[in-house]
Amino acid sequence: MSFSVLPQAVEPCIVRAHGGGGEMMGRLIREHILAALGNPTLDELTDGAVLSVDAPEIVLTTDSFVVQPLEFPGGDIGRLAVCGTVNDLAVMGGKPLGLSLALIVEEGFELGSLDRILRSIAVAAGEAAVEIVTGDTKVIERSGGGGLFITTAGVAARDRRADPSFSRIRAGDAVLVNGTLGDHGMAVMSVRNGLEFDTDIVSDAAPLNGLIFELIDAGVDIRFMRDATRGGLAGVLADITERTGLGIEIDDTRIPRNPTTHAAAEMLGFDLLSVANEGKVVLVVAADAARRCLSVMRKHRYGVYGACIGRLVPADIPLVELVTGAGGRRIVQRPYGEELPRIC
């Protein structure tokens, strides 16, 4: 009696030839990248994109993404790349005109995984009302770096009504955030550490240009805004105090937190105020504009848990102080280094 062993099905993978400029690269671009992201501009496959700009100023930004794992609860490296770039444009008052997308893929990376991430990029770009208009693809030898790295750049037309700047911040101004803190960082860390909770921790990765321009359209004068990514809320507030010479008092009882995210941070020894976010913006507005800002923000899906968490105060030494529910105070410091590596 003889037995035959059936070969196991092998998931199609990226090979070096996919980056060689020949037929295999052409098929990768046509059958995978354009199949997910195609549009009239990108489909031309020219060396760059020509964009029409009807604005006196443009905003340009670029970023690279190396998160591990590539897919996590609530998102993946592709959604992260789109949202991170769009948000960097939006907090500068920019309405995105187009994004570039450069993929660096390790040989052996499964095409099925690449397709999922490309579809995710398409969904996020659609939500942000922006297109991928140009890009590049490189294949490198397997190096244990995680399989895929993404670099994006974005161009936006700056809205004349938006003038966010450190120089416009004044003592007495209010500090607001649009929702719960630390969800992205702890979602990634919970997967890395194999933690299980009664409620899933989900990344907050989201494009915020819709929320920000609803505030601008409603006449809210935003004196300063920045997305709280690496360094979290603590990093943004430290930048404000350093650039303005003012102090900041934040009310611990008003800071929006997801209880499960908070529990995970405490379990792993992280200060939630320093944990990365990918769908949170810190806003500074005049005190008398805070109520209007909150009212508009809470009507948007990404601002439902928005809160006014503190204020700018005169200070001999510019510090960020957290005022506890019991009336105690502690200084909130900028993270010294990268507490959560490969988080975005």
C-alpha positions as CSV (number, residue, x, y, z in Angstrom):
1,M,0.0,0.0,0.0
2,S,1.4,3.4,-0.9
3,F,0.4,6.8,0.3
4,S,0.8,10.1,-1.4
5,V,1.2,13.3,0.5
6,L,-0.8,16.2,-0.9
7,P,1.1,19.4,-1.0
8,Q,-0.2,22.1,1.4
9,A,-1.8,25.1,-0.1
10,V,0.7,27.9,-0.1
11,E,-0.6,31.5,0.3
12,P,0.7,33.6,-2.6
13,C,3.5,35.8,-1.3
14,I,5.5,38.8,-2.4
15,V,8.8,37.8,-4.2
16,R,11.7,39.9,-5.2
17,A,10.5,40.0,-8.8
18,H,7.4,41.9,-7.7
19,G,9.7,44.9,-7.2
20,G,11.8,44.5,-10.3
21,G,10.0,46.7,-12.7
22,G,8.9,43.9,-15.0
23,E,5.7,42.0,-15.8
24,M,5.3,40.7,-12.2
25,M,5.5,44.2,-10.8
26,G,3.0,45.4,-13.4
27,R,0.6,42.6,-12.3
28,L,1.1,43.6,-8.6
29,I,0.2,47.2,-9.4
30,R,-2.7,46.4,-11.7
31,E,-4.3,43.4,-9.9
32,H,-3.7,44.5,-6.3
33,I,-2.9,48.2,-5.8
34,L,-5.0,49.7,-8.6
35,A,-7.8,47.2,-7.9
36,A,-8.2,48.6,-4.4
37,L,-7.1,52.3,-4.9
38,G,-7.6,53.1,-8.5
39,N,-8.9,56.5,-9.6
40,P,-8.5,58.5,-12.8
41,T,-5.4,60.3,-11.4
42,L,-3.6,57.2,-10.0
43,D,-4.6,55.0,-13.0
44,E,-2.4,57.1,-15.3
45,L,0.7,55.7,-13.4
46,T,2.7,58.8,-14.2
47,D,5.8,59.9,-12.2
48,G,3.7,62.3,-10.2
49,A,0.2,63.7,-9.8
50,V,-1.0,67.1,-11.1
51,L,-3.4,68.7,-8.7
52,S,-5.5,71.8,-9.1
53,V,-5.1,74.3,-6.2
54,D,-7.4,77.2,-5.7
55,A,-5.8,78.6,-2.5
56,P,-3.1,81.1,-1.5
57,E,-1.4,78.6,0.7
58,I,-0.9,74.9,0.7
59,V,0.0,72.5,3.5
60,L,2.4,69.7,2.9
61,T,3.1,66.8,5.3
62,T,4.8,63.5,5.3
63,D,5.0,60.5,7.7
64,S,6.2,56.9,7.9
65,F,4.4,54.0,9.5
66,V,6.2,51.0,11.1
67,V,3.5,49.7,13.5
68,Q,3.7,46.1,14.9
69,P,1.5,44.1,14.6
70,L,0.3,45.4,11.2
71,E,-3.3,44.6,12.0
72,F,-4.8,45.3,15.4
73,P,-8.3,45.8,16.9
74,G,-9.9,48.8,15.2
75,G,-7.4,49.2,12.3
76,D,-4.2,48.4,10.6
77,I,-1.1,50.1,9.2
78,G,-3.0,51.2,6.1
79,R,-5.8,52.9,8.0
80,L,-3.2,54.4,10.3
81,A,-1.3,55.9,7.3
82,V,-4.3,57.6,5.8
83,C,-5.7,58.9,9.1
84,G,-2.3,60.1,10.4
85,T,-1.6,62.1,7.2
86,V,-5.0,63.5,6.9
87,N,-5.0,64.6,10.5
88,D,-1.7,66.3,10.2
89,L,-3.1,68.3,7.4
90,A,-6.4,69.1,9.1
91,V,-4.8,70.5,12.3
92,M,-3.0,73.0,10.1
93,G,-6.3,74.1,8.6
94,G,-5.7,72.1,5.4
95,K,-8.4,70.4,3.3
96,P,-6.7,67.4,1.7
97,L,-6.2,67.5,-2.1
98,G,-4.4,64.2,-2.5
99,L,-2.1,61.7,-0.8
100,S,1.0,59.8,-2.0
101,L,1.6,56.2,-0.8
102,A,4.9,54.4,-0.8
103,L,4.9,50.7,0.1
104,I,8.1,48.9,1.2
105,V,7.3,45.2,1.3
106,E,9.4,42.4,2.5
107,E,9.7,39.3,0.3
108,G,7.5,36.5,1.7
109,F,4.7,38.9,2.7
110,E,1.4,37.3,2.0
111,L,-0.6,38.9,-0.9
112,G,-3.8,38.3,1.1
113,S,-2.6,40.4,3.9
114,L,-1.5,43.1,1.5
115,D,-4.9,43.1,-0.2
116,R,-6.7,43.5,3.2
117,I,-4.5,46.5,4.0
118,L,-5.0,48.1,0.6
119,R,-8.8,47.7,1.0
120,S,-8.5,49.3,4.4
121,I,-6.5,52.2,2.9
122,A,-9.3,52.6,0.3
123,V,-12.0,52.7,3.1
124,A,-10.1,55.3,5.2
125,A,-9.4,57.5,2.2
126,G,-13.1,57.3,1.2
127,E,-14.1,58.4,4.7
128,A,-11.7,61.3,4.6
129,A,-12.9,62.2,1.1
130,V,-9.3,62.1,-0.3
131,E,-7.7,60.0,-3.1
132,I,-4.3,58.3,-3.3
133,V,-3.0,60.1,-6.4
134,T,0.6,58.8,-6.7
135,G,2.9,56.2,-5.1
136,D,5.8,53.9,-5.2
137,T,6.4,50.2,-4.4
138,K,9.7,48.6,-3.4
139,V,10.4,45.0,-2.4
140,I,13.2,44.2,0.0
141,E,14.8,41.0,1.3
142,R,13.2,39.4,4.3
143,S,14.7,41.1,7.3
144,G,12.3,40.4,10.2
145,G,11.2,44.0,10.1
146,G,7.5,43.2,10.1
147,G,6.7,42.6,6.5
148,L,5.4,46.1,5.4
149,F,6.4,49.7,5.9
150,I,4.3,52.7,4.5
151,T,5.3,56.2,3.8
152,T,2.7,58.8,3.0
153,A,2.7,62.4,2.0
154,G,-0.3,64.8,1.8
155,V,-1.0,68.1,0.1
156,A,-3.9,70.3,1.3
157,A,-5.4,73.7,0.5
158,R,-5.2,75.8,3.6
159,D,-8.6,77.3,4.6
160,R,-8.3,81.1,5.2
161,R,-10.6,80.8,8.2
162,A,-8.2,78.6,10.0
163,D,-5.3,80.2,11.8
164,P,-4.0,77.8,14.5
165,S,-0.8,79.0,16.1
166,F,1.0,79.0,19.4
167,S,1.2,82.8,19.1
168,R,-2.6,83.1,19.4
169,I,-2.9,81.3,22.7
170,R,-3.8,83.4,25.7
171,A,-4.1,83.0,29.5
172,G,-7.7,81.9,30.3
173,D,-8.1,79.9,27.1
174,A,-9.8,76.6,27.3
175,V,-8.3,73.2,26.4
176,L,-10.5,70.6,24.9
177,V,-10.2,67.0,23.5
178,N,-12.6,65.2,21.3
179,G,-12.7,61.9,23.1
180,T,-11.2,59.1,25.2
181,L,-7.4,59.0,25.5
182,G,-4.9,56.2,24.8
183,D,-7.1,53.8,22.9
184,H,-4.7,53.3,20.0
185,G,-1.6,52.7,22.0
186,M,-3.3,50.3,24.4
187,A,-5.1,48.4,21.6
188,V,-1.7,47.7,20.0
189,M,-0.1,46.8,23.3
190,S,-3.0,44.5,24.4
191,V,-2.4,42.4,21.2
192,R,1.4,42.3,21.8
193,N,1.0,41.2,25.3
194,G,-1.9,38.8,24.8
195,L,-4.2,40.6,27.2
196,E,-7.9,39.7,27.4
197,F,-10.5,42.0,28.8
198,D,-14.3,41.8,29.2
199,T,-14.5,44.6,26.7
200,D,-12.2,44.8,23.6
201,I,-9.8,47.8,23.4
202,V,-10.1,49.2,20.0
203,S,-7.8,51.7,18.3
204,D,-9.3,55.2,17.8
205,A,-7.6,55.6,14.3
206,A,-9.9,58.0,12.5
207,P,-9.7,60.9,10.0
208,L,-10.6,64.1,11.9
209,N,-10.8,66.5,8.9
210,G,-14.6,66.2,8.9
211,L,-14.9,67.1,12.6
212,I,-12.4,69.9,12.4
213,F,-14.1,71.6,9.4
214,E,-17.5,71.2,11.0
215,L,-16.1,73.3,13.9
216,I,-14.6,75.9,11.5
217,D,-17.9,76.0,9.4
218,A,-19.8,76.6,12.7
219,G,-17.7,79.7,13.3
220,V,-15.5,78.3,16.1
221,D,-12.2,80.2,16.3
222,I,-9.6,77.5,17.0
223,R,-6.6,79.3,18.3
224,F,-4.5,76.1,18.3
225,M,-4.9,72.4,17.5
226,R,-2.7,69.4,17.2
227,D,-3.4,65.6,17.0
228,A,-2.1,63.8,20.1
229,T,-0.1,61.0,18.6
230,R,3.3,59.9,20.0
231,G,3.7,61.5,23.4
232,G,-0.1,61.6,23.8
233,L,-1.9,64.5,25.5
234,A,1.1,65.1,27.8
235,G,3.4,65.7,24.8
236,V,1.0,68.3,23.2
237,L,0.4,70.2,26.5
238,A,4.2,70.3,27.1
239,D,4.7,71.8,23.7
240,I,2.1,74.5,24.5
241,T,3.7,75.5,27.8
242,E,7.2,75.6,26.3
243,R,6.1,77.8,23.3
244,T,3.8,80.1,25.2
245,G,5.4,80.5,28.7
246,L,2.0,79.8,30.2
247,G,0.9,77.1,32.6
248,I,-1.9,74.6,32.0
249,E,-4.2,73.2,34.6
250,I,-6.2,70.1,33.7
251,D,-9.0,68.6,35.7
252,D,-8.5,64.9,36.1
253,T,-12.2,64.3,36.6
254,R,-13.0,65.8,33.2
255,I,-10.5,63.8,31.1
256,P,-12.5,61.2,29.0
257,R,-11.2,57.7,29.5
258,N,-12.4,54.3,28.4
259,P,-12.4,52.2,31.6
260,T,-11.0,49.2,29.9
261,T,-8.2,51.2,28.3
262,H,-7.5,52.8,31.6
263,A,-7.3,49.4,33.3
264,A,-4.9,48.1,30.7
265,A,-2.6,51.1,31.0
266,E,-2.5,50.7,34.8
267,M,-1.8,47.0,34.5
268,L,1.1,47.6,32.1
269,G,2.4,50.6,34.1
270,F,1.7,53.4,31.5
271,D,0.4,56.9,32.2
272,L,-2.6,57.1,29.9
273,L,-1.9,60.8,29.3
274,S,1.3,59.9,27.6
275,V,-0.1,57.0,25.4
276,A,-0.4,57.5,21.6
277,N,-3.8,58.3,20.0
278,E,-4.6,58.3,16.3
279,G,-8.0,59.9,16.3
280,K,-7.7,62.6,19.0
281,V,-7.2,66.3,18.6
282,V,-6.3,68.8,21.3
283,L,-8.0,72.2,20.8
284,V,-7.4,75.6,22.4
285,V,-10.2,78.1,22.1
286,A,-11.2,81.3,24.0
287,A,-13.0,80.5,27.2
288,D,-16.3,82.0,25.9
289,A,-16.1,79.8,22.8
290,A,-15.7,76.5,24.7
291,R,-19.4,75.7,25.1
292,R,-20.1,76.3,21.4
293,C,-17.1,74.2,20.5
294,L,-18.3,71.3,22.7
295,S,-21.8,71.5,21.3
296,V,-20.7,71.2,17.7
297,M,-18.1,68.5,18.5
298,R,-20.5,66.2,20.4
299,K,-22.8,66.0,17.3
300,H,-20.0,64.4,15.3
301,R,-19.3,60.7,15.5
302,Y,-15.7,61.4,16.5
303,G,-16.5,64.0,19.1
304,V,-19.3,62.3,21.1
305,Y,-17.1,62.1,24.2
306,G,-15.5,65.5,23.7
307,A,-14.7,67.4,26.9
308,C,-13.2,70.7,28.1
309,I,-10.4,69.4,30.4
310,G,-8.5,72.5,31.4
311,R,-7.3,76.1,30.9
312,L,-4.2,78.2,30.3
313,V,-3.0,80.1,33.3
314,P,-0.2,82.7,34.0
315,A,2.9,81.0,35.4
316,D,6.3,81.9,36.6
317,I,7.4,78.4,35.6
318,P,5.4,77.0,32.7
319,L,4.2,73.6,33.8
320,V,1.3,71.3,33.1
321,E,-0.5,70.4,36.4
322,L,-3.1,67.8,36.9
323,V,-5.7,68.7,39.5
324,T,-7.2,65.5,41.1
325,G,-10.7,65.1,42.3
326,A,-9.5,65.4,45.9
327,G,-7.8,68.8,45.1
328,G,-4.3,67.4,44.9
329,R,-1.9,68.4,42.2
330,R,0.8,66.6,40.2
331,I,3.0,67.8,37.4
332,V,2.4,66.1,34.1
333,Q,5.7,65.6,32.3
334,R,6.5,65.0,28.6
335,P,7.5,61.3,28.1
336,Y,11.3,61.0,28.3
337,G,11.6,58.6,25.4
338,E,9.5,56.2,23.3
339,E,7.5,54.3,25.9
340,L,5.6,52.3,23.3
341,P,7.9,51.3,20.3
342,R,6.5,50.6,16.9
343,I,3.1,52.0,17.8
344,C,2.5,53.9,14.6
